[in-house]
Amino acid sequence: MAKNRYKYNPETLSYETVKTPLWVIGLKFFGFLCAVAIFSTLVISASYSFFDSPNERKLRKDLAESKMQIDELEGRISDLSVAIHSLEKKDGEVYREIFDAPMPEALKVAGIGGSKKYTDLQHLTYGKSIEGLHTKLDRLSAKVRVQETSYDQLIKLAKQKSKKLASVPAIMPIPNKDLKRMASGYGYRIDPFYKTRKFHGGMDFTAPSGTEVHCTGDGVVELVETKRWGYGKNIIVDHGFGYKTRYAHLSKFKVRKGDKVTRGQVIGLVGSTGKSTAPHLHYEVIKGGNRQNPANYYYNDLTDEQYEEMIELSSHPNQSFD
């Protein structure tokens, strides 16, 4: 209960109650509120100087989490960089060495765009770190694109290599591991009809009429021809990659023009048609339009010792059969 104030009145010789004006009361109350507000502000400011606010604690936690995530991404990018470098090394030093195909210069240079792409991130708390991550990722992406293109080329080279290995003539047209059926080799020989020295552009294999003749590599039948003289019944197979083979003096065809054939497939039978003195197969290997020594193309058939023996036998300047 509020205490009353009294004032002595000399005129009335008595004490009278002093009434406080309302504006004074209001002013005092306002002053009290201001004092409380100032005190509270000082207390809160002092406490925040030593203790974090809830928002500050949340922000500090978020920043710590962000920093941890950035550090983790840095580590993963570093690991990826090492892995891509290993792929680049294998690409250049192993795979392309196998296929004898150096990486084109145009592939070695991979752009990543302007260096100022991410300057707008620098105002962030970890803006520099985030900018660095983006730049590293751009470089890795560029290297990945290079490797993708390079491996696409390597896959094509591998397919071509595999196709070439299957297509190049590499076996004897008549199974002949005992080397008893070879009658005449490549080079200058005595013509059986004219008895003159003449270049023999293939290899002759003696065999009974009807003996199976095998295609020596994958390809497409380019020619199936019957001539009364010369090669007689003969077949030309186009193997691609500049290679062709001819099988002459046949008695019968087992393929038609345009047929796809594979190594080892029977394409005809031995005969003595055309310019021939006895049943045999005249076999030629043609590369880039020039006839080659077939003896150099039997590496899938013979051992080293058999190959040396075959070279010796085929080099004798004997008489050919056609």
Secondary structure, 3 states (H helix, E strand, C coil): CCCCEEEEECCCCEEEEECCCHHHHHHHHHHHHHHHHHHHHHHHHHHHHHCCCHHHHHHHHHHHHHHHHHHHHHHHHHHHHHHHHHHHHHHHHHHHHHCCCCCCHHHHCCCCCCCCCCHHHCCCCCHHHHHHHHHHHHHHHHHHHHHHHHHHHHHHHHHHHHHHHHHCCCCCCCCCCCCCCEEECCEEEECCCCCCEEEECCEEEECCCCCEEECCCCEEEEEEEECCCCCCEEEEEEEECCEEEEEEEEEEECCCCCCEECCCCEEEEEECCCCCCCCEEEEEEEECCEEECHHHHCCCCCCHHHHHHHHHHHCCCCECCC
